[in-house]
C-alpha cells in the first residue's frame, strides 16, 4: 500500500471520527433542547390549569351564591304563605275559644 493511500485512509478515518463527534454533539444538543422545551410545556400546562381552576372556582362560587339567593327567595315565599295560613287559622282558633268560653 502506498504512502498516499495510507494518508487518504487516515484522513477518511479522521473525517469519520469528526462526523461522529459532530453527530453526537448535535444529538446531545437536540436532547437538551427537547428536555428544555418539554419542561417549558409542562410548566405552561400547569399555569394554564391553575388559571382554568381559578375560573372554575369563581364560576362555582357565583353559581352557589345564585342558587342560595334563589333558595332564600323560595323559602321566604313559602314562609310568607305558611304565616298567612297560620294567621288565618289563628283568627278561627280565637273565635272558637271565645265561642266555647261564651257557651260554657
C-alpha positions as CSV (number, residue, x, y, z in Angstrom):
1,X,0.0,0.0,0.0
2,X,1.4,3.4,-0.9
3,X,2.0,6.2,1.5
4,X,-0.6,8.3,-0.3
5,X,-3.3,5.6,0.2
6,X,-2.4,5.3,3.9
7,X,-2.8,9.1,4.2
8,X,-6.2,9.0,2.5
9,X,-7.4,6.2,4.7
10,X,-6.1,8.1,7.8
11,X,-7.8,11.3,6.6
12,X,-11.0,9.4,5.9
13,X,-10.9,7.9,9.4
14,X,-10.3,11.4,10.9
15,X,-13.2,12.8,8.9
16,X,-15.4,9.9,10.0
17,X,-14.4,10.5,13.7
18,X,-15.1,14.2,13.3
19,X,-18.5,13.5,11.7
20,X,-19.4,11.0,14.5
21,X,-18.3,13.6,17.1
22,X,-20.4,16.3,15.4
23,X,-23.4,14.0,15.2
24,X,-23.1,13.1,18.9
25,X,-22.8,16.7,19.9
26,X,-25.8,17.6,17.7
27,X,-27.8,14.7,19.3
28,X,-26.9,15.9,22.8
29,X,-27.9,19.5,21.9
30,X,-31.2,18.3,20.4
31,X,-31.8,16.2,23.5
32,X,-31.1,19.1,25.8
33,X,-33.3,21.4,23.7
34,X,-36.1,18.8,23.8
35,X,-35.9,18.5,27.5
36,X,-36.0,22.3,28.0
37,X,-38.9,22.5,25.6
38,X,-40.7,19.7,27.5
39,X,-40.2,21.4,30.9
40,X,-41.5,24.7,29.5
41,X,-44.5,22.9,28.0
42,X,-45.2,21.2,31.4
43,X,-44.9,24.4,33.2
44,X,-47.1,26.2,30.7
45,X,-49.7,23.5,31.0
46,X,-49.6,23.8,34.8
47,X,-50.1,27.5,34.7
48,X,-52.9,27.1,32.2
49,X,-54.5,24.5,34.6
50,X,-54.2,26.9,37.5
51,X,-55.9,29.6,35.6
52,X,-58.7,27.3,34.5
53,X,-59.1,26.0,38.1
54,X,-59.4,29.6,39.3
55,X,-62.1,30.3,36.7
56,X,-64.0,27.2,37.6
57,X,-63.8,28.0,41.3
58,X,-65.1,31.5,40.6
59,X,-68.0,30.2,38.4
60,X,-68.8,27.6,41.1
61,X,-68.8,30.2,43.8
62,X,-71.0,32.5,41.7
63,X,-73.4,29.7,40.9
64,X,-73.6,28.7,44.6
65,X,-74.4,32.3,45.6
66,X,-77.1,32.5,42.9
67,X,-78.6,29.2,44.0
68,X,-78.5,30.3,47.6
69,X,-80.3,33.5,46.7
70,X,-82.9,31.6,44.7
71,X,-83.4,29.2,47.5
72,X,-83.6,32.1,50.0
73,X,-86.3,33.7,47.9
74,X,-88.3,30.5,47.5
75,X,-88.1,29.9,51.3
76,X,-89.2,33.4,52.1
77,X,-92.2,32.9,49.8
78,X,-93.1,29.6,51.5
79,X,-92.6,31.2,54.9
80,X,-94.9,34.0,54.0
81,X,-97.6,31.6,52.7
82,X,-97.3,29.5,55.9
83,X,-97.5,32.6,58.0
84,X,-100.6,33.8,56.2
85,X,-102.3,30.4,56.6
86,X,-101.3,30.3,60.3
87,X,-102.7,33.8,60.8
88,X,-105.9,32.9,59.1
89,X,-106.2,29.8,61.3
90,X,-105.3,31.9,64.4
91,X,-108.4,34.1,63.9
92,X,-110.5,30.9,63.5
93,X,-109.0,29.4,66.6
94,X,-109.5,32.6,68.6
95,X,-113.2,32.7,67.5
96,X,-113.6,29.0,68.6
97,X,-112.0,29.7,72.0
98,X,-114.3,32.7,72.5
99,X,-117.3,30.8,71.4
100,X,-116.6,27.9,73.9
101,X,-116.0,30.4,76.7
102,X,-119.3,32.2,76.0
103,X,-121.2,28.9,75.5
104,X,-119.9,27.3,78.7
